[in-house]
């Protein structure tokens, strides 16, 4: 609604363009505070340069950047020096420059902007007046400023004098025509809102009612609209589809100052009182440009206007929305990345960060919330598109980090499964013995289920919403494939361990049996016994292998057959290795010597031979050596004809030929062994010959005859003397006993010891005799034994120094001792003869 000069209101004109003029008009007095001039900004200067300070003013001076959509834009349009700035200052409390009353010249240059007083969320643009003498006929800036005002403002105040109503140029109808024509080109059929053209008729002092003035202006606007060159498809468009017209008149400012102030206050109320029915800022007029993007949007629109390019305002709004959404997204990404930054090095290092999902999800939600709070005010389609891209960017970064963690979990799960699977199989092997392969599926399956549950837990902890629950399905399938491969490796390792265990057990069994068979080489069934033992051990190993493969779930027939063939080859190689150890040079020579001794030293009953002179030792030796040497070819080659398992088809793997392994001793080595055995046999033969010669040694007969002739008297003496006969019998019996018991050595040592004792005793007796016969030595210190010796040894006696003059006496004493010793020896000799 608008105030009239008679304090009546005129309703807005929507389509009918038939104004109803009120009976009276509002008249007000001033009383609101004015803004400081420091808050105003020259938005566009007279050189058509757009200010780069608009964004700062929106944030700091005007504090509108956080208003969102809760702000409005008003622009004034009219001829120069018609009081446009004065009107804005009266309505909104701004401090735009006003014309000096003493001079009629241009005051406002370019486009100025300021915010309304009393916290009004209104941005006011004071536009340079039209038809000024300063610009003359150059109407370029007039058209550009009018076009810019129409594009930016929700309410366009058209300020004119009452006397201009009905004039074409004076009322700026030509410029309005241009503006409306461009408006159709700007918005076309996709215009989102209307523009309120609010005609303010100044100095209404004539008796012409406002209703008539409004009708005149409506007719002019209708005529202009009809004359417009409309775009294709909009030929039937009406003025009311794009514009609402509203009218108000104000009394003369100088002639009726009180009425003017009262009307200005009433008009101001239409811009401030939201509860008023005449409130002008309606939702239909909104430009859908958030306050924080207004600076960028205004600059983009002005640049399009100045460059004379097609100004598609919806496109500009989309561009603004894109620009602002990108800015908002970049700002929201910073705290999101800051929240994830401490976790990145840990994940790159291979660590499993349990808090990654919760931290990433919280940071993602907060970033989306911040984006929505600021970006949702812009173009809906652009916002939706940018939001999807922003969420995708968040999810991309989060997914990349989460993917690294999933790969870490994948590697750890595979390694854990391999390590723990091997360990549990080893433990099962130690605990179960022969049943080590029991429960492969249960043992390995339990570890696999535990690893898979841990991996699923890690993946589930990374889900930030329902859509991301299956984001790592490919990695899960990869884990299953890796677990399958690891299970196959564990199964292969288990079977390798089983094969090795079976070979070791069979080798221990064959080692004893082959040794027993080779230690009895004389029997014809030596190789038959060896092959029989091999067949039995091989069949037992096959049975155990079948059970192990069943427990390890080896179902593939080819795999089972390959394992059996590998076991057979390994058992055969182990047998050959054992036989090669048994036919080593020393072992063969030992067995040949044993065979030779069995045949040469023992008879058919197994009793030791005692060679007699009548025995043919040479023939026996030749026969025994020939029999022993005949064993060499038997040891040199394996005879597999007695084996049953070797005749089975495909017993060995394809490509394996056991024939070269049958030869144990080569020809050259066989000849060398024959020579060495011949030398050892010759040594045994010589030993036997020496023993035979020793048993055949006799005293010559003539010696016996000579002994009889020379010893006849002594023999008769002994035979006829009972004492001699008894002594001779005792000596002969003692000698016989010592000889049979082989005690000659101990007896000789005993006799030697007794002789030494007797010698020491006699020596002591002689020394005592010497001391008794020499009176001078009776006063001498006694002879002392050395404390270091305990036995009565002659070399242990220490002699005291002799006094002077006793050397001659000592020589005499020595002679006396010698004579006494001689006498003692003669006595002993006589006693011996007497005893005999």
C-alpha positions, 0 to 999 in steps of 0.5 A: 500500500502507498500513502497519498497526499490526503493520508489515504493508501493506494493498493498495489497494482497486480494486473489491473493497473487501476490504482485506488488513491487513498483519501489522505497521505501519511505525513511524518516527522524525523526522529530516527538516527542516521548512519555514519558516512563511514559505512557507505561504499561507492560500489561503482565509481564514475569510471564504471569500476566495481569496488573490491571492498564490497565483501569486506563491507558486507562482513565488517561494516554492515555485518550482513554476510551471515544474514543468509536470505534474511536481507533485502536490496533497495535501489533508487532510480530517477532523474538527476537532482530530484532528491533521490539521496534525500529520500533514501536518507529519510527512509533508511537513515543513510548518509548519502550526499545530497545536493547543495541547495545553492547549486544545481549540479550532480551530487551522486556519481556512480552507484553508492551502497549502505545499510539501513539504520537501526539494524535494518537488514536492508542494503540500499543502493543510491544510483546516479541520476539520469539526464544529467548535464555532466554526461550529456547525451552519453546514456551508456552509464544510465542504461547500465546502472538502471539494468544493474539496479533492476537485476540486483534490487527487490524494490526499485524506487522510481523517484520523480516530480509530480510535474514529470508525470505524463512526460515521456523523457521527463518520467524516464519512460524511454529508459524504463522501456529499455530496462523492461525489454532487457529484463525480459531478455534477462529472465525470460520465462524462467524468472524466479521472482518479480520486481516491485517498481515503487513510484515515489511522486515528489512535491505533490502540491497540485489538486490532482489526486494520486489515483489519477497520477497512478492511472497515467503512469499505469497507462504509460507502463502498459503502452511501453510493455505493449511496444516491447520486442518480446522474446519468442514464446513470451508474446502473450506475457503480461506486465504483471507477470514480471512487475508489481507497480506501487505508487505513493506521493510525498508533499513538498519538502520545503513548502510542507516540511512537517507533512513531508516528514510525516509521510516519509515516516509512514513510507519508512514503516512499509520497509521496516514493519513486517506486520504491516499489510503494506510491507514491501519486502515480500517473498515473491521479490527475493533474488535467492542470493545469500548474503555471503555471496552477494558481493561476488554475485553483484560483481559478476552481474556488473561485469556482464553489464559492462561487457555488453554480454548477454546477462542471464541472471539465472545463470549468474545465480547458478554461477554464484552458487557454484562459486560460493559452494566451492568456497564453502566446500573448501572451507569445510574440507579443512577441519575434515582433513585436520581431523584425519591428519593425525591418523594418516601416518599411522595408517601409512605405517601399516597400523590398524587404527580402531578410531578411524571409522568413528573419527572419520564419520564424525568429521564427515558429518560435521563437514556436511553439516557446515556445508549445508548450513551455508550452501543450502541458501543458494540455487537449489539445483547447484546446491544439490549438485555441489553437495553431491560432489562435496560428499563424494570428495569427503567419501573419496578422501575417507575411502582412500584412507580407509582403503589403506587400513583395509589393505593393512588389515588384509595383509595382517589377516593373511599373515596371521592366518598363515602363522597361526595356521602353521602353529596349530598344525605343528601343535596338532602334530606334536600332540596327536603323533601319527594322527597329526593330520586329524581335523585339518578343516576344524583346526585351520577352519577355526583360525580362518573364521577368527581371522575373517571375523576380525577383518569384518570388524575392522571393515565394519568400523570404517562404515560411515553410513549405510551406503558405505557398508559394502564399499569394501566388498572387493577387498573382502573377496580378495581376502577370501581368495588370499585365505583360500590360497593360504589354506592351499599352502598350509595344506601343501605344507602339511602334506610335505610335513606328513611326507617327511614324517612318513619317510623318517619313520620308514627310514628308521624301520628300514635301517634296522631291517636292511642292516640285519639282512646285509649282516647275513649275506650268505643266505640266498634271500638277502635281497628278497628280505630287503625288498620284502621289508621295503614292500611292507614299509611302503604299504604301511606308509601308503595307508598312513598317507591315505588317512592323512590326505582324507583328514587334510581334505585332499580331494583332487585325484591328481593331487593324491596320485602325485603325493603317493608317487612322491612318497614312493620315490622318497622311500626308494631314495631313502632305501638306496641311501641306507644301502649305500651307507651299508656298503661303504668300504669299511662296512663291506670289508668288515662283512667280508672278513666276518664271512671269511672268519665264519668259514675259516675259523669255525666248523659247520657246527659253529665251533672254533677250529683247533688246527692240527698238523693233520688238517689241510689249512690251505684248502680250508683257507682257499675255500673260505676266501673264495666264498667271501669274495663271492659276496662282493658282487652280491653287495654291488647291486640291488636285486629288485625282482623280489619286490611286489610294489615296484611292479605296480604301474605308475608307482614312481612319478613319470620321468623317474627311472630307478634303474641307475640307482640299483648299482651300489658299488661301481666296477673300479671300486669293486676291484679295489675292495677285492684287493684290499680284502685279499690283503686282509685275508692273507694276514688272517692266513699267516696268523693261523699258520703261525699258531699252527707252527707254535703248536708243532715246536719240539725238543730235538731227541739228541738233546733229550738223550744228552740231558738224560746222560748228564743229569742222571745222577742229579735225577737219582738224587732227587728221586731217592731223597724225600726232601728234594723230591718234595721241594721239586714237586712243590716248585713244579706244581707252583710253576704249573699253576702260575703258567696255567693261570698266567700269573708269571707277571704278578709273581715276578713283580712280587718276588722283585718286591720281596728282594728289595725289602730283603736288600734294604733290611740287610743294608740296615743290619750292616750299617748297625754292625759298622756303628757297633764296631767303631767306638768313635761313631757311638758318640756321633749323631744317629743316622736320620732318614729323610722325612720325605721318604717312608720306605727303608731305602738306602738312598734315604740315609743322610750322613753327618760330616766326619771329624778331621782325622777320621778318613783313614778310619773310614777306609778301614771300616769300609774294608771291614764292612766289605769283608763282613758282607763277603762273609754274610754272602758265603753264609747265605750261600751255604744256607741255600745249599743246605736247604736244597 
